[in-house]
């Protein structure tokens, strides 16, 4: 809560003479009628009288149509009447029933959040008490003539803060964020028998208060990496790596997302041998395409905007160099050097992938994984028994410590930006192994004797990442999949 608020409840008892009743019938419940609805808005608490019966301001429908905001304070005046609430002792001449004029009236207010409209769920209203009140003998008639009696009571409550805006409102299906059914009731006894209640209800629809809305952070455009392509290539301009803090963790296809910025992507040609305007299917699609036939350097700019008044658009450029032709890229070779003989329990081993190479001189990235004997990821229980990594698993060398006996399997993934290759290595741990000179063994992705199976068990020594052969990607962590790729 961004500010402290004391919600006070006051009752204004006032005699209100009405025409004398022709007869008094005991046992009728009291009646409650809303006669005034006034809203005080944070932060300056300026008030708006939405409805006032006596001043002829609005109607009850005005309350339903009013845009309440979270942290609005409402003063709701109600008129309570009871045809049995008489002020003197009487005896019914026909039945002899004595009415001692002490029939009490108890009041209660309840609020129900209407959750069928989707998230966010409405939090409970803040008001002073639960259940029927007052706690003693109830409201009693004050001295006066024998009439049906009325009195006024003022309920004060607050619409509390909630998180986010309603996804249905963002889609234009409703014009509010949360909704409440508010009920004011009176009864002559504290009972749950609804036949003895007199109630009136009203719907209230509430919007997020813009005063409490944090600034919408700026989206950061990412036009993707610079590239070199052959003339005549259809180039895919991809801005999907654009970052927006409001969208982290949200699935844009999920209809129950509380809120998600609808980012607008605008691609445009900046410079180049000839003007080539990108083709984009939809402004919300981060991808555009261009066909580049003329040799030379092209610059395309991506501008993104999230529709927020708090943030300015962001832009980024990508450079596409068009050449006559590009020599074919050759896949790298993955090599592991490690201990050839069994190692003792508790030993620290080094697996060395620095002898991996690329025939084209492309820079390589590495990723080490432990697997089971058929190349699948280890389960959680198996991870506790496996080698424990002591150094990073994304360098060309990695150190591990043996914590249990057995045979353990390692896989090295080597990526040149276009091709992903892998090779495996097996290490045996023996509890009775004595320390001594450790021989080295080498495996390579080019060695036909090396196990190069992927998670499916199929032998696939080379895996181009820009094609259909993506089987080993099931073994590849997200960080590796996000590494820069080179597309022809």
C-alpha positions as CSV (number, residue, x, y, z in Angstrom):
1,X,0.0,0.0,0.0
2,X,1.5,3.3,-1.1
3,X,-0.2,5.3,1.6
4,X,-1.7,4.8,5.0
5,X,-5.5,5.1,5.3
6,X,-7.8,4.9,8.3
7,X,-11.2,3.9,7.1
8,X,-13.8,5.3,9.4
9,X,-17.4,4.2,9.7
10,X,-19.9,6.6,11.0
11,X,-23.6,6.3,11.6
12,X,-26.0,9.3,11.4
13,X,-29.1,8.5,13.2
14,X,-31.9,10.9,12.4
15,X,-35.6,10.8,12.9
16,X,-37.5,10.9,9.7
17,X,-41.2,11.3,10.0
18,X,-43.3,9.3,7.5
19,X,-47.0,9.0,7.2
20,X,-48.4,6.9,10.0
21,X,-48.9,3.2,9.1
22,X,-52.4,1.9,9.1
23,X,-51.2,-1.2,10.9
24,X,-48.1,-2.7,12.3
25,X,-47.2,-6.2,11.4
26,X,-44.3,-7.7,13.3
27,X,-41.8,-10.0,11.7
28,X,-41.1,-8.0,8.5
29,X,-37.4,-7.5,7.8
30,X,-36.0,-4.0,7.6
31,X,-35.3,-2.4,4.2
32,X,-32.0,-0.9,3.0
33,X,-31.8,1.6,0.1
34,X,-28.8,3.4,-1.3
35,X,-29.4,7.1,-1.3
36,X,-26.0,8.6,-1.9
37,X,-22.7,7.4,-3.4
38,X,-19.6,9.7,-3.2
39,X,-16.1,8.8,-4.3
40,X,-12.9,10.3,-3.0
41,X,-9.9,9.8,-5.2
42,X,-6.2,9.5,-4.3
43,X,-3.9,11.4,-4.1
44,X,-5.8,14.6,-3.4
45,X,-9.0,13.0,-2.3
46,X,-11.1,15.2,-4.5
47,X,-14.7,13.9,-4.4
48,X,-17.3,13.1,-7.0
49,X,-20.9,12.6,-6.1
50,X,-22.0,9.8,-8.3
51,X,-25.5,9.5,-7.0
52,X,-27.7,11.5,-4.6
53,X,-31.3,10.7,-4.3
54,X,-32.3,13.8,-2.5
55,X,-30.3,16.2,-4.7
56,X,-31.5,14.5,-7.9
57,X,-27.9,13.6,-9.0
58,X,-27.6,10.5,-11.1
59,X,-29.3,7.2,-10.5
60,X,-28.3,3.8,-9.2
61,X,-27.3,3.0,-12.7
62,X,-24.8,5.8,-12.5
63,X,-22.9,3.8,-9.9
64,X,-22.6,0.8,-12.2
65,X,-21.4,3.1,-15.1
66,X,-18.9,5.1,-13.0
67,X,-15.2,4.3,-13.5
68,X,-13.9,3.5,-10.0
69,X,-10.1,3.4,-9.6
70,X,-8.1,1.3,-7.2
71,X,-7.6,3.2,-3.9
72,X,-10.8,5.1,-4.3
73,X,-12.6,5.7,-1.0
74,X,-16.4,5.3,-1.2
75,X,-18.9,6.8,1.2
76,X,-22.2,5.0,0.6
77,X,-25.2,6.4,2.5
78,X,-28.1,4.0,3.0
79,X,-31.6,4.6,4.3
80,X,-32.7,1.8,6.7
81,X,-36.4,1.5,7.5
82,X,-38.4,-1.1,9.4
83,X,-42.2,-1.1,9.4
84,X,-42.2,-3.0,12.7
85,X,-39.8,-0.5,14.4
86,X,-42.3,1.3,16.8
87,X,-41.5,3.5,19.7
88,X,-44.0,2.4,22.4
89,X,-45.4,-0.7,24.0
90,X,-48.6,-1.8,22.3
91,X,-51.0,-4.8,22.6
92,X,-52.5,-6.3,19.5
93,X,-56.3,-6.3,20.4
94,X,-56.9,-9.4,18.2
95,X,-54.1,-11.6,19.3
96,X,-53.1,-10.0,22.6
97,X,-49.4,-10.0,21.4
98,X,-47.4,-7.4,23.2
99,X,-44.9,-5.3,21.2
100,X,-42.5,-3.7,23.6
101,X,-41.0,-1.4,20.9
102,X,-37.5,-2.9,21.3
103,X,-37.2,-4.6,17.9
104,X,-33.5,-4.2,17.0
105,X,-31.9,-3.6,13.6
106,X,-28.5,-5.0,12.7
107,X,-26.5,-4.0,9.6
108,X,-23.9,-5.8,7.5
109,X,-22.0,-5.0,4.3
110,X,-20.4,-7.7,2.1
111,X,-18.4,-7.5,-1.1
112,X,-17.9,-10.4,-3.6
113,X,-15.2,-10.2,-6.2
114,X,-16.5,-11.2,-9.6
115,X,-13.7,-13.4,-11.0
116,X,-15.3,-14.7,-14.2
117,X,-13.8,-11.9,-16.2
118,X,-10.3,-13.3,-15.8
119,X,-7.1,-12.1,-14.2
120,X,-6.3,-10.1,-12.2
121,X,-8.5,-11.5,-9.4
122,X,-10.2,-8.8,-7.3
123,X,-8.7,-8.5,-3.8
124,X,-11.1,-8.1,-0.8
125,X,-12.5,-4.6,-0.2
126,X,-11.1,-2.8,2.8
127,X,-13.9,-2.0,5.2
128,X,-14.0,-1.9,9.0
129,X,-15.8,-5.0,10.2
130,X,-17.1,-8.4,9.4
131,X,-20.6,-9.7,10.2
132,X,-23.6,-8.1,11.7
133,X,-23.2,-5.0,13.8
134,X,-23.6,-3.3,16.3
135,X,-22.4,-6.0,18.7
136,X,-24.7,-5.1,21.5
137,X,-28.5,-5.0,21.2
138,X,-28.6,-3.4,17.8
139,X,-29.9,-0.1,16.7
140,X,-33.0,0.9,18.7
141,X,-35.8,3.4,18.0
142,X,-35.5,6.7,19.7
143,X,-38.5,8.2,21.5
144,X,-41.1,9.5,19.2
145,X,-44.6,8.9,17.8
146,X,-45.7,5.5,16.7
147,X,-44.6,5.5,13.1
148,X,-42.5,3.3,10.8
149,X,-39.0,4.6,11.5
150,X,-36.0,5.4,9.2
151,X,-32.4,6.1,9.9
152,X,-29.3,6.8,7.8
153,X,-26.0,5.0,8.0
154,X,-22.8,5.8,6.2
155,X,-20.6,2.9,5.0
156,X,-17.0,3.8,4.1
157,X,-14.7,1.4,2.3
158,X,-11.8,1.4,-0.1
159,X,-11.1,-0.4,-3.4
160,X,-7.6,-1.8,-2.8
161,X,-4.7,-2.0,-5.2
162,X,-4.3,-5.0,-7.5
163,X,-1.6,-6.0,-9.8
164,X,-1.8,-5.6,-13.6
165,X,-4.6,-4.8,-16.0
166,X,-7.3,-7.2,-17.2
167,X,-6.3,-9.1,-20.3
168,X,-9.9,-9.0,-21.5
169,X,-9.8,-5.2,-21.2
170,X,-6.6,-5.1,-23.2
171,X,-8.3,-7.1,-25.9
172,X,-11.2,-4.6,-25.8
173,X,-13.8,-7.1,-24.5
174,X,-14.6,-5.3,-21.2
175,X,-13.9,-1.7,-20.0
176,X,-12.8,-2.5,-16.4
177,X,-10.1,-4.5,-14.6
178,X,-11.9,-6.0,-11.6
179,X,-15.6,-6.1,-10.6
180,X,-17.4,-6.4,-7.3
181,X,-20.9,-7.2,-6.2
182,X,-21.5,-5.1,-3.0
183,X,-24.3,-6.0,-0.7
184,X,-25.9,-3.9,2.1
185,X,-28.2,-5.8,4.4
186,X,-30.4,-5.2,7.5
187,X,-32.1,-7.7,9.8
188,X,-33.8,-7.8,13.2
189,X,-31.6,-10.6,14.5
190,X,-28.1,-11.8,13.8
191,X,-29.1,-14.7,11.6
192,X,-28.0,-16.5,8.4
193,X,-31.7,-17.0,7.5
194,X,-31.9,-14.9,4.4
195,X,-35.7,-14.7,4.6
196,X,-35.2,-12.4,7.5
197,X,-32.9,-10.0,5.7
198,X,-33.6,-6.9,3.7
199,X,-30.8,-6.3,1.2
200,X,-29.8,-4.1,-1.7
201,X,-26.9,-4.8,-4.0
202,X,-24.9,-2.8,-6.5
203,X,-22.2,-3.7,-9.0
204,X,-19.0,-1.7,-9.0
205,X,-16.4,-1.8,-11.7
206,X,-12.8,-0.8,-11.0
207,X,-9.9,0.3,-13.2
208,X,-6.2,0.4,-12.4
209,X,-5.3,3.8,-11.0
210,X,-2.8,5.4,-13.3
211,X,-1.3,7.2,-10.3
212,X,0.0,3.8,-9.1
213,X,1.1,2.5,-12.4
214,X,4.9,2.1,-12.6
215,X,6.6,3.7,-15.7
216,X,6.6,1.3,-18.6
217,X,10.3,0.7,-19.4
218,X,11.6,1.3,-22.9
219,X,11.9,-1.6,-25.3
220,X,15.4,-2.2,-26.6
221,X,15.6,-3.0,-30.3
222,X,17.9,-5.7,-31.5
223,X,18.2,-6.0,-35.3
224,X,20.4,-9.1,-35.1
225,X,24.0,-9.7,-36.2
226,X,25.7,-8.3,-39.2
227,X,26.0,-10.8,-42.1
228,X,27.7,-11.5,-45.4
229,X,25.5,-13.1,-48.0
230,X,25.7,-14.0,-51.7
231,X,24.0,-11.9,-54.3
232,X,20.4,-12.9,-55.0
233,X,19.9,-14.1,-51.4
234,X,16.5,-13.6,-49.7
235,X,17.7,-12.2,-46.4
236,X,15.7,-12.6,-43.2
237,X,15.8,-9.5,-41.0
238,X,15.0,-10.7,-37.5
239,X,14.2,-8.4,-34.6
240,X,12.9,-11.2,-32.3
241,X,15.7,-10.7,-29.9
242,X,14.3,-7.2,-29.0
243,X,14.0,-6.9,-25.2
244,X,11.0,-5.6,-23.4
245,X,11.0,-5.9,-19.6
246,X,7.2,-6.1,-19.4
247,X,7.2,-9.2,-21.5
248,X,9.7,-11.4,-19.6
249,X,8.1,-14.7,-18.7
250,X,4.9,-14.1,-20.6
251,X,3.6,-16.3,-23.4
252,X,1.9,-14.0,-26.0
253,X,-0.4,-16.8,-27.0
254,X,-1.7,-17.3,-23.5
255,X,-5.2,-15.5,-23.2
256,X,-4.7,-15.2,-19.4
257,X,-1.6,-13.1,-19.5
258,X,-2.3,-10.2,-17.2
259,X,-0.4,-7.7,-19.4
260,X,2.0,-7.7,-22.3
261,X,3.3,-4.9,-24.4
262,X,2.2,-5.1,-28.0
263,X,5.5,-4.2,-29.7
264,X,5.4,-2.6,-33.1
265,X,8.4,-3.4,-35.3
266,X,9.3,-1.1,-38.2
267,X,12.0,-2.1,-40.7
268,X,13.4,0.4,-43.1
269,X,16.2,0.7,-45.7
270,X,18.8,3.2,-44.7
271,X,21.7,3.0,-47.2
272,X,23.0,0.6,-49.9
273,X,23.7,0.3,-53.6
274,X,20.0,0.4,-54.4
275,X,16.9,1.1,-52.3
276,X,15.3,-2.2,-51.2
277,X,12.3,-1.8,-48.8
278,X,11.8,-4.7,-46.4
279,X,8.7,-6.8,-46.8
280,X,6.9,-7.3,-43.5
281,X,3.7,-9.4,-43.0
282,X,2.5,-7.6,-39.9
283,X,3.6,-4.6,-37.8
284,X,3.7,-6.9,-34.7
285,X,5.9,-9.4,-36.6
286,X,9.6,-8.9,-35.8
287,X,10.7,-10.5,-39.1
288,X,11.0,-8.9,-42.5
289,X,12.6,-10.1,-45.7
290,X,14.6,-8.4,-48.5
291,X,16.0,-9.8,-51.7
292,X,19.5,-8.3,-52.4
293,X,20.8,-8.6,-55.9
294,X,23.3,-5.8,-56.1
295,X,26.8,-6.1,-54.6
296,X,27.8,-3.8,-51.8
297,X,26.9,-3.0,-48.2
298,X,23.3,-2.4,-47.1
299,X,22.1,-0.9,-43.8
300,X,18.6,-1.6,-42.4
301,X,17.2,0.0,-39.3
302,X,14.7,-1.6,-36.9
303,X,12.6,0.8,-34.8
304,X,10.4,-0.7,-32.0
305,X,7.7,1.0,-29.9
306,X,5.6,-0.6,-27.1
307,X,2.7,1.8,-27.3
308,X,3.6,3.4,-23.9
309,X,3.6,7.1,-23.3
310,X,6.4,6.5,-20.7
311,X,8.9,5.2,-23.2
312,X,10.4,6.5,-26.4
313,X,11.0,4.2,-29.4
314,X,14.3,2.4,-29.7
315,X,16.2,1.6,-32.8
316,X,19.1,-0.6,-34.0
317,X,20.7,-1.3,-37.3
318,X,22.0,-4.3,-39.1
319,X,24.6,-4.4,-41.9
320,X,24.3,-6.9,-44.7
321,X,27.3,-7.2,-47.0
322,X,26.4,-8.7,-50.4
323,X,29.3,-10.5,-52.3
324,X,29.4,-12.5,-55.5
325,X,29.5,-15.8,-53.7
326,X,30.3,-17.3,-50.3
327,X,32.5,-20.4,-50.1
328,X,30.8,-23.3,-48.4
329,X,31.3,-23.5,-44.7
330,X,32.8,-26.8,-43.4
331,X,31.9,-28.2,-40.0
332,X,34.4,-28.2,-37.1
333,X,35.8,-31.3,-35.5
334,X,35.2,-32.0,-31.8
335,X,38.1,-33.6,-29.8
336,X,38.2,-34.7,-26.2
337,X,41.4,-35.6,-24.4
338,X,41.0,-37.2,-21.0
339,X,42.1,-40.1,-18.7
340,X,42.5,-43.4,-20.5
341,X,42.5,-45.7,-17.4
342,X,40.2,-45.8,-14.4
343,X,40.5,-43.0,-11.8
344,X,40.2,-43.3,-8.1
345,X,37.2,-42.2,-6.1
346,X,37.6,-38.5,-5.3
347,X,40.0,-37.8,-8.2
348,X,39.8,-34.6,-10.1
349,X,40.0,-35.0,-13.9
350,X,40.4,-32.5,-16.7
351,X,38.6,-33.0,-20.0
352,X,40.4,-31.1,-22.7
353,X,38.6,-30.0,-25.9
354,X,41.2,-27.5,-27.0
355,X,42.3,-29.7,-29.8
356,X,38.9,-29.2,-31.5
357,X,39.3,-27.3,-34.7
358,X,37.5,-25.6,-37.6
359,X,38.9,-25.9,-41.2
360,X,37.6,-22.5,-42.1
361,X,39.1,-20.8,-39.0
362,X,35.6,-19.9,-37.6
363,X,35.6,-19.1,-33.9
364,X,34.3,-22.1,-31.8
365,X,32.1,-22.2,-28.7
366,X,32.0,-25.2,-26.4
367,X,29.5,-26.9,-24.1
368,X,30.1,-29.9,-21.8
369,X,27.4,-32.2,-20.7
370,X,27.1,-35.4,-18.6
371,X,24.7,-38.0,-20.1
372,X,23.6,-41.5,-19.4
373,X,25.1,-44.4,-21.5
374,X,22.7,-43.8,-24.4
375,X,23.4,-40.0,-24.5
376,X,20.2,-38.8,-22.8
377,X,20.3,-36.1,-20.0
378,X,20.8,-37.3,-16.5
379,X,17.8,-37.4,-14.1
380,X,18.0,-35.3,-10.9
381,X,18.8,-38.3,-8.7
382,X,21.6,-39.4,-11.1
383,X,23.1,-35.9,-11.0
384,X,23.9,-36.3,-7.3
385,X,25.9,-39.5,-8.0
386,X,27.6,-38.2,-11.2
387,X,30.9,-36.3,-11.5
388,X,30.6,-32.8,-10.0
389,X,31.7,-29.9,-12.2
390,X,34.5,-27.8,-10.5
391,X,35.0,-25.4,-13.4
392,X,32.8,-23.9,-16.1
393,X,31.2,-26.1,-18.7
394,X,31.3,-23.6,-21.5
395,X,35.1,-23.4,-22.1
396,X,37.4,-25.6,-24.1
397,X,38.6,-27.4,-20.9
398,X,36.5,-28.5,-17.9
399,X,37.5,-30.1,-14.6
400,X,35.3,-32.6,-12.7
401,X,35.5,-34.6,-9.5
402,X,34.5,-38.2,-9.0
403,X,32.1,-38.7,-6.1
404,X,30.9,-42.3,-6.7
405,X,32.0,-45.5,-8.3
406,X,30.9,-46.4,-11.8
407,X,31.1,-45.6,-15.4
408,X,30.3,-42.0,-16.5
409,X,29.7,-40.4,-19.9
410,X,30.6,-36.9,-21.1
411,X,29.6,-35.1,-24.3
412,X,31.3,-32.1,-25.8
413,X,29.3,-29.9,-28.2
414,X,31.3,-27.7,-30.5
415,X,29.6,-24.9,-32.5
416,X,31.1,-22.8,-35.3
417,X,28.1,-20.6,-35.7
418,X,26.5,-22.8,-38.4
419,X,27.3,-26.4,-37.6
420,X,27.0,-28.1,-34.2
421,X,29.1,-31.3,-33.8
422,X,29.7,-33.5,-30.8
423,X,31.8,-36.3,-29.4
424,X,31.6,-38.4,-26.2
425,X,34.1,-39.6,-23.7
426,X,33.8,-42.3,-21.0
427,X,35.4,-42.3,-17.6
428,X,35.5,-45.2,-15.1
429,X,35.8,-44.6,-11.4
430,X,37.1,-47.5,-9.2
431,X,37.1,-47.3,-5.4
432,X,40.3,-49.4,-5.1
433,X,42.2,-47.6,-7.8
434,X,45.5,-46.3,-6.4
435,X,47.0,-43.0,-7.5
436,X,49.7,-43.1,-10.1
437,X,50.5,-42.0,-13.6
438,X,47.3,-41.4,-15.6
439,X,47.4,-42.2,-19.3
440,X,45.5,-40.0,-21.7
441,X,42.9,-41.0,-24.3
442,X,41.5,-39.0,-27.2
443,X,38.1,-39.1,-28.9
444,X,37.1,-37.2,-32.0
445,X,34.0,-36.5,-33.9
446,X,35.9,-37.7,-37.0
447,X,36.7,-41.1,-35.5
448,X,34.1,-43.7,-36.7
449,X,34.7,-45.7,-33.5
450,X,33.5,-42.7,-31.4
451,X,30.0,-42.8,-30.0
452,X,28.3,-39.8,-31.6
453,X,24.7,-40.7,-31.0
454,X,22.1,-38.1,-30.1
455,X,19.3,-38.4,-27.6
456,X,17.3,-40.6,-30.0
457,X,20.2,-43.1,-30.3
458,X,20.8,-42.4,-34.0
459,X,24.3,-41.9,-35.3
460,X,24.6,-38.3,-36.5
461,X,28.2,-37.1,-36.6
462,X,27.4,-33.6,-38.0
463,X,24.4,-31.5,-37.3
464,X,23.8,-28.3,-39.4
465,X,21.8,-25.9,-37.2
466,X,20.2,-24.1,-40.1
467,X,18.3,-27.1,-41.5
468,X,16.1,-30.0,-40.6
469,X,18.8,-32.0,-38.8
470,X,18.2,-30.7,-35.3
471,X,18.1,-33.9,-33.3
472,X,20.9,-33.1,-30.9
473,X,19.4,-29.8,-29.9
474,X,17.3,-31.7,-27.3
475,X,20.6,-32.0,-25.5
476,X,21.6,-28.4,-26.0
477,X,20.8,-25.9,-23.2
478,X,19.0,-22.7,-23.9
479,X,22.1,-20.6,-23.6
480,X,23.7,-22.6,-26.5
481,X,20.6,-22.3,-28.7
482,X,20.7,-18.6,-28.3
483,X,24.3,-18.4,-29.6
484,X,24.9,-16.5,-32.8
485,X,24.2,-18.5,-35.9
486,X,25.4,-17.8,-39.4
487,X,22.7,-18.0,-42.1
488,X,23.5,-18.1,-45.8
